[in-house]
């Protein structure tokens, strides 16, 4: 059996093959096995495709468990003053005084 690839949009491993396309249930991206997501390496986009900039305020669209902690970031949490990272699919921010890196596929502007 062939190995199922990680999602090219959000890099999550929780993907499956539905018969014609690969599907990521985390960010709802669908792709066939031949094409790769083409993105500008310098630009970061939220879950709706809106470009993110340093200092933007965003909202979390899904409950997120923080690895290595018992903390859960609830859906609807507003995050102010995000900072872009070298990785276009990640942003750095502060939530409840903790510095956290979030995937852009779980955010909306």
Backbone as CSV, one residue per row, in Angstrom:
resi,resn,N_x,N_y,N_z,CA_x,CA_y,CA_z,C_x,C_y,C_z
1,UNK,0.843,-1.177,0.000,0.000,0.000,0.000,0.890,1.242,0.000
2,UNK,0.577,2.206,-0.839,1.360,3.435,-0.935,1.125,4.305,0.294
3,UNK,2.158,5.025,0.673,2.059,5.915,1.827,1.278,7.171,1.432
4,UNK,0.374,7.595,2.292,-0.430,8.785,2.024,0.391,10.011,2.413
5,UNK,0.533,10.990,1.498,1.381,12.153,1.788,0.727,13.120,2.766
6,UNK,1.575,13.941,3.402,1.078,15.011,4.269,0.431,16.081,3.405
7,UNK,-0.452,16.858,3.999,-1.141,17.925,3.284,-0.141,18.992,2.843
8,UNK,-0.121,19.367,1.557,0.799,20.411,1.110,0.391,21.804,1.588
9,UNK,-0.856,21.989,2.022,-1.316,23.310,2.470,-0.963,23.571,3.925
10,UNK,-1.191,22.592,4.805,-0.979,22.833,6.238,0.060,21.895,6.849
11,UNK,0.589,20.965,6.078,1.633,20.020,6.514,1.164,19.038,7.577
12,UNK,-0.130,18.875,7.755,-0.649,17.920,8.733,-0.643,16.516,8.112
13,UNK,-0.455,15.508,8.945,-0.380,14.128,8.477,-1.746,13.444,8.455
14,UNK,-2.777,14.103,8.929,-4.114,13.529,9.031,-4.834,13.642,7.683
15,UNK,-4.365,12.919,6.663,-4.956,12.975,5.333,-5.451,11.594,4.927
16,UNK,-6.316,11.567,3.925,-6.814,10.290,3.420,-7.098,10.398,1.930
17,UNK,-7.203,9.254,1.272,-7.484,9.175,-0.157,-8.942,8.794,-0.322
18,UNK,-9.718,9.599,-1.067,-11.152,9.343,-1.207,-11.516,8.675,-2.532
19,UNK,-10.538,8.160,-3.261,-10.812,7.481,-4.519,-10.269,8.243,-5.715
20,UNK,-10.360,9.559,-5.698,-9.823,10.374,-6.789,-8.837,11.419,-6.294
21,UNK,-9.033,11.930,-5.097,-8.184,12.983,-4.536,-7.761,12.629,-3.124
22,UNK,-6.676,13.264,-2.695,-6.291,13.229,-1.296,-7.019,14.372,-0.602
23,UNK,-7.444,14.163,0.645,-8.222,15.159,1.377,-7.597,15.361,2.748
24,UNK,-7.513,16.630,3.162,-7.048,16.975,4.507,-8.251,17.452,5.308
25,UNK,-8.703,16.711,6.331,-9.863,17.138,7.110,-9.564,18.313,8.035
26,UNK,-8.287,18.645,8.241,-7.929,19.753,9.119,-8.122,21.106,8.435
27,UNK,-7.652,21.236,7.182,-7.765,22.518,6.483,-8.675,22.428,5.262
28,UNK,-9.245,21.246,4.985,-10.192,21.006,3.898,-9.568,21.161,2.509
29,UNK,-8.250,21.026,2.422,-7.571,21.100,1.133,-7.688,19.750,0.430
30,UNK,-7.957,19.787,-0.882,-8.013,18.575,-1.689,-7.007,18.706,-2.825
31,UNK,-6.309,17.621,-3.143,-5.355,17.636,-4.229,-5.197,16.229,-4.769
32,UNK,-4.795,16.139,-6.061,-4.479,14.819,-6.580,-3.016,14.567,-6.287
33,UNK,-2.535,13.371,-6.415,-1.184,13.026,-6.007,-0.095,13.651,-6.849
34,UNK,-0.440,14.189,-8.025,0.563,14.714,-8.933,0.858,16.189,-8.705
35,UNK,-0.139,16.971,-8.372,0.088,18.406,-8.222,0.473,18.755,-6.799
36,UNK,1.245,19.766,-6.647,1.622,20.290,-5.345,1.067,21.697,-5.232
37,UNK,0.776,22.115,-4.031,0.263,23.450,-3.799,1.357,24.458,-4.118
38,UNK,1.046,25.405,-4.992,2.012,26.425,-5.370,1.740,27.658,-4.524
39,UNK,2.705,28.025,-3.697,2.551,29.203,-2.854,3.786,30.069,-2.973
40,UNK,3.608,31.332,-2.741,4.723,32.259,-2.682,5.401,32.041,-1.337
41,UNK,6.691,31.762,-1.339,7.393,31.430,-0.100,7.409,32.571,0.898
42,UNK,7.156,33.804,0.449,7.220,34.939,1.357,5.859,35.309,1.917
43,UNK,4.781,34.912,1.287,3.445,35.320,1.712,2.804,34.254,2.599
44,UNK,2.053,34.728,3.592,1.294,33.842,4.472,-0.181,34.126,4.261
45,UNK,-0.998,33.071,4.215,-2.424,33.208,3.969,-3.211,32.498,5.057
46,UNK,-4.369,33.055,5.426,-5.222,32.408,6.417,-6.040,31.307,5.765
47,UNK,-6.961,30.713,6.502,-7.753,29.592,6.001,-8.671,29.982,4.850
48,UNK,-8.985,31.268,4.720,-9.844,31.734,3.636,-9.061,32.274,2.451
49,UNK,-7.742,32.239,2.514,-6.919,32.721,1.418,-6.568,34.199,1.500
50,UNK,-6.869,34.848,2.609,-6.536,36.256,2.794,-5.089,36.372,3.247
51,UNK,-4.344,37.283,2.637,-2.936,37.441,2.984,-2.788,38.032,4.382
52,UNK,-1.878,37.471,5.154,-1.609,37.938,6.512,-0.366,38.808,6.524
53,UNK,-0.373,39.822,7.384,0.762,40.728,7.541,1.124,40.806,9.027
54,UNK,2.344,41.270,9.314,2.750,41.498,10.700,1.797,42.475,11.361
55,UNK,1.377,42.175,12.597,0.524,43.074,13.357,-0.960,42.850,13.155
56,UNK,-1.354,41.954,12.256,-2.780,41.672,12.024,-3.407,41.018,13.251
57,UNK,-4.716,41.156,13.350,-5.499,40.437,14.345,-6.233,39.315,13.629
58,UNK,-6.210,38.128,14.214,-6.851,36.963,13.613,-7.704,36.256,14.642
59,UNK,-8.572,35.365,14.167,-9.441,34.570,15.022,-9.161,33.092,14.772
60,UNK,-9.114,32.301,15.832,-8.898,30.857,15.737,-10.212,30.206,15.303
61,UNK,-10.174,29.307,14.296,-11.396,28.714,13.748,-11.677,27.311,14.273
62,UNK,-10.790,26.769,15.108,-10.952,25.397,15.598,-10.300,25.296,16.971
63,UNK,-10.884,24.504,17.882,-10.244,24.267,19.180,-8.899,23.598,18.942
64,UNK,-7.846,24.151,19.540,-6.499,23.633,19.339,-5.883,23.240,20.670
65,UNK,-5.388,22.011,20.753,-4.654,21.567,21.936,-3.200,21.993,21.757
66,UNK,-2.615,22.568,22.795,-1.230,23.011,22.742,-0.347,21.846,23.150
67,UNK,0.577,21.467,22.271,1.459,20.340,22.564,2.333,20.646,23.765
68,UNK,2.514,19.667,24.635,3.357,19.824,25.804,2.701,20.587,26.939
69,UNK,1.398,20.780,26.834,0.684,21.559,27.840,-0.746,21.048,27.921
70,UNK,-1.434,21.404,28.989,-2.847,21.042,29.102,-3.732,22.165,28.571
71,UNK,-3.115,23.213,28.049,-3.833,24.378,27.537,-4.575,24.057,26.243
72,UNK,-5.789,24.582,26.104,-6.572,24.458,24.881,-6.951,25.859,24.429
73,UNK,-6.673,26.153,23.178,-7.063,27.436,22.594,-8.436,27.229,21.973
74,UNK,-9.424,27.903,22.499,-10.806,27.703,22.065,-11.090,28.391,20.730
75,UNK,-12.016,27.808,19.986,-12.478,28.400,18.736,-13.062,29.776,19.038
76,UNK,-12.738,30.761,18.206,-13.239,32.106,18.395,-12.302,33.005,19.173
77,UNK,-11.193,32.458,19.667,-10.215,33.269,20.393,-9.599,34.286,19.439
78,UNK,-9.603,35.549,19.842,-9.023,36.602,19.019,-7.557,36.763,19.406
79,UNK,-6.690,36.738,18.407,-5.256,36.873,18.614,-4.823,38.174,17.961
80,UNK,-4.223,39.066,18.748,-3.804,40.368,18.241,-2.303,40.394,17.987
81,UNK,-1.897,41.215,17.058,-0.478,41.480,16.772,0.317,40.215,16.471
82,UNK,-0.089,39.490,15.429,0.667,38.307,15.028,1.984,38.745,14.389
83,UNK,2.958,37.834,14.401,4.234,38.070,13.750,4.479,36.931,12.773
84,UNK,4.816,37.265,11.536,5.101,36.247,10.530,6.452,35.609,10.822
85,UNK,6.588,34.340,10.465,7.836,33.606,10.661,8.461,33.317,9.305
86,UNK,9.604,32.661,9.317,10.248,32.269,8.059,9.430,31.219,7.324
87,UNK,8.656,30.464,8.060,7.773,29.441,7.483,6.438,30.096,7.131
88,UNK,6.016,30.114,5.855,4.784,30.819,5.480,3.502,30.203,6.036
89,UNK,3.548,28.963,6.537,2.344,28.340,7.082,2.232,28.506,8.589
90,UNK,3.115,29.312,9.197,3.107,29.495,10.648,3.212,30.971,11.007
91,UNK,2.557,31.357,12.115,2.690,32.700,12.669,3.001,32.584,14.157
92,UNK,3.715,33.569,14.668,4.069,33.622,16.075,3.134,34.617,16.747
93,UNK,2.648,34.287,17.941,1.721,35.175,18.637,1.793,34.912,20.137
94,UNK,1.104,35.753,20.899,1.006,35.558,22.345,-0.448,35.353,22.710
95,UNK,-0.705,34.279,23.458,-2.044,33.978,23.955,-1.909,33.728,25.452
96,UNK,-2.644,34.484,26.246,-2.591,34.383,27.711,-1.158,34.494,28.237
97,UNK,-0.354,35.363,27.633,1.015,35.577,28.080,2.014,34.547,27.606
98,UNK,1.568,33.520,26.879,2.463,32.485,26.374,2.735,32.723,24.897
99,UNK,3.990,32.659,24.499,4.355,32.794,23.094,4.116,31.454,22.404
100,UNK,3.292,31.465,21.351,2.867,30.239,20.680,2.989,30.426,19.175
101,UNK,3.355,29.365,18.475,3.368,29.358,17.015,2.129,28.610,16.556
102,UNK,1.318,29.246,15.705,0.097,28.636,15.197,0.174,28.428,13.698
103,UNK,-0.459,27.380,13.209,-0.572,27.136,11.771,-1.604,28.094,11.194
104,UNK,-1.322,28.667,10.041,-2.214,29.643,9.427,-3.529,29.012,8.953
105,UNK,-3.549,27.713,8.730,-4.776,27.064,8.266,-5.850,27.021,9.354
106,UNK,-5.494,27.350,10.602,-6.468,27.383,11.693,-6.848,28.792,12.084
107,UNK,-6.495,29.774,11.244,-6.757,31.178,11.546,-7.566,31.827,10.428
108,UNK,-8.338,32.859,10.800,-8.989,33.689,9.780,-8.845,35.144,10.203
109,UNK,-8.681,35.998,9.208,-8.462,37.418,9.470,-9.766,38.095,9.799
